[in-house]
Amino acid sequence: MATSRRFHAQYQERLMLLDGTWAEVRMVRPEDAALLSRGFARLSSRSRFQRFLSAKSRLSAEELRYLTEVDGETHVALGAVTWNDAGEEVGLGVARFIRLAETPEVAELALTVVDDAQGKGLGRVLLDLLVEAARERDVERFEVRVLAGNEAMYRLLQTLAPCEPRAEGEAVCFSVPLHAGLQGGTELMRPLLSLAAQGALTLIGPTCRRRLRPLAPEGLFPEARVS
């Protein structure tokens, strides 16, 4: 039942990153729109281009609504924040999944860690928590889309058996099972996180607008850059 879930609307958890920074992970809320906008402004030009495949300068009001007004069931988003000297929240990263309309047991994964928070283990923490939240909601599999970066990406994909990647435009998509006892599972995503942190490849979020529930604004690609 939803009431017994760890990841509910009031979920929050404090943790220490590898560099000693304290952070808090909680569910993304509608009032986080301004926080998300400020976090986007801290992304480098390279990260923005890898995320949107264009030189995007800002998030529109429609995009901010889509990324923050989530239902916690078909669209689940976990955000990580820290605090500045004035005690104000500073966004560090977001992990989300969006279930496919025709197969709700499958969800597309998206992750972002802002440039100045990369390399501190946050991407791995967010991934693990998101997998747990997905399992609570009976999600059995993540679909992961990878934007080609260099030969390291291709070599990696060849080692990710039993996942058989398929081409989708400029991306390659493969499936990752989430069953705790299944061979592979989330371990298949850890090499991707490592390479992404080194800039060798980019994980991109949901791209098949016709399949998502709820429908995303046209041209919106949820978080792409991970660490």
N, C-alpha and C positions, 0 to 999 in steps of 0.2 A: 504494500500500500504506500501511497505517496507520503503519508505522515511518518513512515518509518525510514524514509530516505535520509541519507547523510547530506545530499546536495538538494536542499530545498531553498525557498526564497530567502530565508534568514541565515543561510550557511555563511560562515566566515572562519578563517583559520590563519593564524600568524605563523611565519616561518622565517628562518635566517638563510640568506643566500650565501654562496661560496665566499664572497668577499666580506661577509659580516653584516651586510645590509639587512635590516628587518623589513619584511614585506607582509602584506595581508592579501589572501586570496578570497574572493567572495563572488557571488552571482552578479552579473552585470544588470544594472537597473536603468530605467528610463532617464533618471536624473544624471546619469553618467555621460550624457551626450557632450557636454562641454569638456569633460575630462578626456573623452576619447578624441575630441577634436584637437586638444592641446597635445595629446600623445602623437597624433598623426603629424603635427607640425614639427615634432622632434625626429621624425624619420628622415634619414638621408635621402638625397635625390636618387641614389642607387636603389635603396630599399623601396622607395615609392614606385620606381619604374618596374622593379621586379614584381611588385605586388599588383599593379594595375596595368602593366604592359603599356604605359603611357606616362608622360610627364604631368601627373596629376598634382595640382597645387593645394587642393583642400577637399574636404568631405562636404557634400551638400547636405541640406537639412533632411532630405528624404533618405539619404544614406545613413545619416546619424540615427534617424528614427528606426530604420531597419536593423541596425547593429545594436541598438540598446533596448528597444521595445520587443523583447523576446518572450515567448510563452513558457519557457522552462520545460517543455515537453518535446515538441518537434524541433525547436531551435533553442539550444542550451549554450550559454556563454559564461565562462569564468574569467574574471578580471583580476590582475595582480596590481597592487598599488604600494607605494611607500609614502613618506611624508617629508616635506621640506622643513626648513628651520622655523617657519611660521605655523607649522602643524597642519598645513594643507595637503590634501592627497595629490600624489603625482603618479600618473599611470605608467606601468612598466610593461604590461603585456596582456594579451587576451587569447584564450583558446575557446573554440566553439565547434559544435557539430550541428548539422542541419539534416534531418531525416528526409529520405526520398519519398515522394508522395505515393508512388505505386508499391514501394517495398519499404515500409517504415522500420523494418528491422535492419536496414542499411542506412548509414549516414555519411555525409561528406565532412571531412575534417578540415579545419583551418586554424592556423596558429600565427601569432605575431609577438615578437619581443622587440621593443624599441632599441635602437642602435646602442645607446649608452648603458643598457642593461643586459646586453648579450654577453655570453661567455661566463655567466654566473650560475648556471644550472637551472635557471627559471623555466626554460623551454621544456626540459625533462619533467620538472615538477608539474607544470601545467598539463603536459601530455598524460601523465599518470593519473592525475585527478580527473581529467576529462574522460578517460577510459572508464574509470569507476562510475562516474555519473552516467555514462552511456549504458553500462551494464545494468545499473539500477532501473533504467527505462527499457530494458530488453532489446537494446541495440546489439546486434550480433556481429556486425562487420563495419569497418570504416573503409570508405573509398578515398584514396589519396592520389592527388594529381601533382605531378612533378614537371616543372618547366625545365627544359634542357638547358644545361649550363656549360658542361664540358665532358670530356671522355670519362671522368671519374663517375659521373652520374650513370652513364651507360654501363660501365663495369659493375657498379653497385646493383643495378636492376637485374643483371644477369645472376647475381648471387642471392636474390630474394625469393627463391623457390620456397613454397609451392605457388607463390603469386605469379600469374602470367600477365604482364603488363599489356595494355592496349593503347594505341595511339588515338588521341582526341585533339585534333588541331595542332597547336604548338606544344601540347602537353602529352605526357604519358600517364595513364591511370592504372593503378593496381589496387587489389583488395587486401585488407588486413583483418583476419579474424580476431574477435575480442574474447572468445571463450577462455576462461582462466586456465583450463587444463589442456588446451589445444596446443599442439606443437607450433612454435613460431610466435603467434599472438603479437603483443606489442613490441616484442624484441625486434620484429621486422622494421619498426619505425625508428629505432634508436640509431642505426647507422645513417638514416636520412637526416635526423636531427644533427648529428655530428658533422656531416658534410655541409648541411645548410649553414651551420654556424661558421664554417670556414669559407663560405661564399661559393662553394662548388656547385650548388644547385639551389633551387627555390621550390618550396612547397606552395602550391596555390590552392585557394579555396574553391567552393562550389562554382561550377561554370555552366552547368546545364540548367538554365533558368526554367525550362519547361518542366523539369522534373521535381523542383523543390516545393516544399510546403512549409510556411507560406511563400508566395511568389516574391522574389527579390526585385528591387528596382532594376531596370534595364542597365546592363553594363557594370553592375556592382560585383566586385570580387572580394568576399570577406578575407580576413587576414592571411597573409602569405609568408611573411618573413619569420623565421624561427631561430632559436638559439639553444 
